[in-house]
Amino acid sequence: LKFYSAAPAQVTGHDVLLSRTGYTGEDGFELYCAPDHAAEVWAKLAEAGKPHDLLPAGLAARDTLRLEAGMPLYGNELSREVTPFDAGLGRIVKLDKEGGFVGREALAARAGRPDEKVLIGLRGTGRRAPRAGYPVLGPDGPIGHVTSGALSPTLGYPVAMAYVDAGFREPGTELQVDVRGKQLPVEVVELPFYRRS
């Protein structure tokens, strides 16, 4: 399957939709099946994976991988108030789509305006990670807020995504994050933090 495509398949004798998607930045697949078959499909896949050291991973692991891959998440980096252009996803908006779509006029208007806030990556030092909601500070005070953050087990240092005033978007820009009254130094870096090889 090509990336971001799906096809019907059979797994453990059950009809599933197999998609080459995921939210970790790694190559993988997702299975969609009827709820009453989910436990059986899971158990048989887990059993088949034992010789390959397959282990289940929870939501926290998935979210850390998502962050390392620089993938925005609804409720953190994405919301009804954030346009794809705000989130750095303007490249996927097809304003010339035949037949149009709901919200096209609003997005076309936004596409023509300069960025006010932009989604950026932040790299920290030490072991303390900026968390969602923490203020990002420029030389003269608050310029934005962290949307997601974690200590990256892959990279060995704290990483975060944040919305900041557009004038602070350049990689190498030194900023601070207010972590419960303590200012931690961070550096603006390009997203993603990690790309699978």
Backbone torsions as a table, in degrees:
resi	resn	phi	psi	omega
1	LEU	NA	144.0	173.5
2	LYS	-75.6	157.7	175.4
3	PHE	-55.9	141.7	178.3
4	TYR	59.2	34.9	172.5
5	SER	-125.4	166.4	-176.8
6	ALA	-144.1	158.6	178.3
7	ALA	-153.7	149.3	173.9
8	PRO	-68.0	146.7	-179.8
9	ALA	-152.1	173.8	174.1
10	GLN	-119.1	129.9	175.7
11	VAL	-132.1	127.5	-177.6
12	THR	50.7	34.9	178.0
13	GLY	80.6	6.6	-178.8
14	HIS	-115.5	145.3	175.1
15	ASP	-71.0	132.2	177.3
16	VAL	-136.8	162.4	166.7
17	LEU	-102.9	119.7	-179.1
18	LEU	-102.0	121.3	-179.5
19	SER	-123.7	142.3	176.7
20	ARG	-93.0	73.7	-177.8
21	THR	-136.8	-179.4	177.0
22	GLY	163.2	170.5	-176.7
23	TYR	-128.0	40.5	-179.9
24	THR	-124.7	-10.3	-174.8
25	GLY	84.6	-7.7	177.7
26	GLU	-94.7	163.4	175.2
27	ASP	-74.4	132.6	-179.2
28	GLY	-170.4	-177.4	-178.3
29	PHE	-134.5	153.1	172.8
30	GLU	-122.7	144.2	177.9
31	LEU	-114.4	136.4	175.7
32	TYR	-120.7	123.4	-179.0
33	CYS	-138.5	170.7	177.0
34	ALA	-62.3	139.3	-177.8
35	PRO	-53.9	-36.4	-177.7
36	ASP	-73.5	-7.0	176.2
37	HIS	-105.3	-9.1	-171.4
38	ALA	-59.2	-45.2	-177.1
39	ALA	-63.1	-42.3	-179.9
40	GLU	-67.6	-44.3	178.6
41	VAL	-60.0	-45.9	179.4
42	TRP	-59.7	-49.2	-177.3
43	ALA	-60.9	-43.3	-178.6
44	LYS	-70.3	-37.8	176.5
45	LEU	-66.3	-41.4	178.6
46	ALA	-62.4	-41.7	178.2
47	GLU	-64.2	-45.2	179.8
48	ALA	-64.6	-26.6	-178.5
49	GLY	-85.0	-12.1	-177.5
50	LYS	-54.9	-44.6	179.3
51	PRO	-63.5	-15.8	-179.4
52	HIS	-104.7	13.3	-179.2
53	ASP	60.2	31.8	176.6
54	LEU	-64.4	131.1	177.9
55	LEU	-129.3	143.4	174.6
56	PRO	-72.4	150.5	177.4
57	ALA	-129.0	144.0	-177.4
58	GLY	-90.9	-177.6	-177.2
59	LEU	-62.7	-36.0	-180.0
60	ALA	-63.6	-40.3	177.5
61	ALA	-65.0	-45.0	179.7
62	ARG	-61.4	-41.0	-177.5
63	ASP	-68.4	-36.6	177.0
64	THR	-65.6	-43.1	177.0
65	LEU	-62.6	-41.1	177.7
66	ARG	-58.5	-44.9	-180.0
67	LEU	-64.6	-46.5	179.0
68	GLU	-58.5	-34.1	179.5
69	ALA	-82.3	-2.2	178.0
70	GLY	67.8	30.6	-177.5
71	MET	-94.2	119.7	-179.4
72	PRO	-67.8	146.5	-178.4
73	LEU	-120.3	136.4	176.5
74	TYR	-63.5	133.7	-176.9
75	GLY	98.4	-19.5	176.0
76	ASN	-113.2	-76.2	-179.5
77	GLU	-89.1	-21.1	-176.6
78	LEU	-118.1	144.0	176.6
79	SER	-160.7	180.0	177.7
80	ARG	-66.7	-22.6	-178.7
81	GLU	-89.4	-11.7	-177.1
82	VAL	-103.1	124.8	177.9
83	THR	-86.5	162.7	174.8
84	PRO	-56.9	-31.9	179.0
85	PHE	-67.3	-39.2	178.3
86	ASP	-61.7	-37.0	-175.2
87	ALA	-88.2	7.8	-179.4
88	GLY	76.6	19.2	-178.0
89	LEU	-111.3	18.8	-178.7
90	GLY	-58.1	-26.2	-178.8
91	ARG	-63.3	-20.2	-178.4
92	ILE	-95.9	-2.7	178.7
93	VAL	-86.6	121.6	180.0
94	LYS	-103.4	86.7	-177.2
95	LEU	-64.9	-21.3	-179.7
96	ASP	-96.5	16.8	-179.7
97	LYS	-57.3	131.2	-179.4
98	GLU	-60.2	132.6	-179.9
99	GLY	88.1	-11.4	179.8
100	GLY	70.7	-169.9	178.2
101	PHE	-165.0	161.1	179.9
102	VAL	-63.1	128.6	179.4
103	GLY	90.9	1.6	-177.1
104	ARG	-58.2	-45.5	-177.4
105	GLU	-63.0	-42.1	179.6
106	ALA	-64.8	-41.4	179.0
107	LEU	-68.7	-36.8	177.5
108	ALA	-63.3	-40.3	177.9
109	ALA	-64.8	-41.6	179.7
110	ARG	-66.9	-37.5	-178.4
111	ALA	-61.2	-29.8	-177.8
112	GLY	-85.7	-5.8	-179.1
113	ARG	-97.7	148.8	174.5
114	PRO	-66.7	153.2	178.3
115	ASP	-66.5	136.9	172.2
116	GLU	-99.8	-51.7	175.9
117	LYS	-117.0	144.7	179.5
118	VAL	-133.3	151.8	176.6
119	LEU	-87.4	126.2	-177.3
120	ILE	-130.0	166.5	171.0
121	GLY	-100.0	146.0	176.6
122	LEU	-126.5	135.9	175.4
123	ARG	-113.6	127.5	178.6
124	GLY	-104.0	-175.1	175.7
125	THR	-126.5	167.8	178.0
126	GLY	74.0	-149.7	-173.9
127	ARG	-117.9	-8.8	-178.0
128	ARG	-88.9	127.5	-178.2
129	ALA	-102.8	135.1	171.2
130	PRO	-62.6	142.4	-178.9
131	ARG	-117.6	164.2	-179.4
132	ALA	-52.8	133.0	177.3
133	GLY	95.5	-17.3	-179.8
134	TYR	-67.2	138.1	179.0
135	PRO	-69.6	141.4	171.8
136	VAL	-101.1	131.8	-174.3
137	LEU	-114.3	135.4	170.6
138	GLY	-99.5	-169.1	-178.1
139	PRO	-61.8	-27.8	-176.4
140	ASP	-111.3	14.9	178.3
141	GLY	125.0	-162.8	-174.9
142	PRO	-62.0	135.2	177.7
143	ILE	-128.0	-1.3	-178.4
144	GLY	170.4	-163.5	-178.7
145	HIS	-148.9	150.2	176.8
146	VAL	-73.3	140.0	177.3
147	THR	-107.3	-32.7	177.2
148	SER	-151.3	144.5	177.2
149	GLY	-160.2	150.5	179.0
150	ALA	-164.7	160.2	169.0
151	LEU	-79.9	118.1	-175.1
152	SER	-79.0	114.3	176.6
153	PRO	-68.2	-28.2	179.6
154	THR	-71.5	-42.5	-173.6
155	LEU	-96.8	-24.0	177.6
156	GLY	84.4	14.3	176.8
157	TYR	-147.9	164.0	-179.7
158	PRO	-70.4	141.1	174.6
159	VAL	-132.6	154.3	178.7
160	ALA	-155.0	156.0	167.6
161	MET	-111.1	147.8	-176.9
162	ALA	-152.2	151.4	168.2
163	TYR	-95.5	127.3	179.1
164	VAL	-135.5	163.9	173.5
165	ASP	-55.2	138.2	-172.9
166	ALA	-56.5	-27.5	-179.6
167	GLY	-67.7	-7.5	-178.1
168	PHE	-112.1	21.9	-172.9
169	ARG	-83.9	-15.1	-171.9
170	GLU	-69.3	129.7	174.8
171	PRO	-55.7	140.4	-177.3
172	GLY	97.1	-15.0	178.5
173	THR	-64.7	130.9	179.5
174	GLU	-95.4	127.2	-179.9
175	LEU	-131.6	-174.9	174.6
176	GLN	-135.8	154.2	172.8
177	VAL	-119.0	130.7	178.0
178	ASP	-82.5	106.4	179.1
179	VAL	-105.4	93.8	179.8
180	ARG	50.9	47.9	175.5
181	GLY	92.9	-10.6	178.4
182	LYS	-107.4	130.6	-179.3
183	GLN	-88.5	119.5	178.0
184	LEU	-103.6	131.9	178.7
185	PRO	-72.1	139.4	175.8
186	VAL	-139.1	160.1	178.0
187	GLU	-124.9	137.2	175.9
188	VAL	-70.3	130.0	178.1
189	VAL	-132.1	160.6	178.0
190	GLU	-73.7	147.6	172.8
191	LEU	-93.6	146.8	0.2
192	PRO	-79.8	164.3	176.1
193	PHE	-72.4	-34.1	-175.6
194	TYR	-137.7	137.5	175.7
195	ARG	-126.5	127.8	179.7
196	ARG	-63.1	147.9	-178.1
197	SER	-99.4	NA	NA
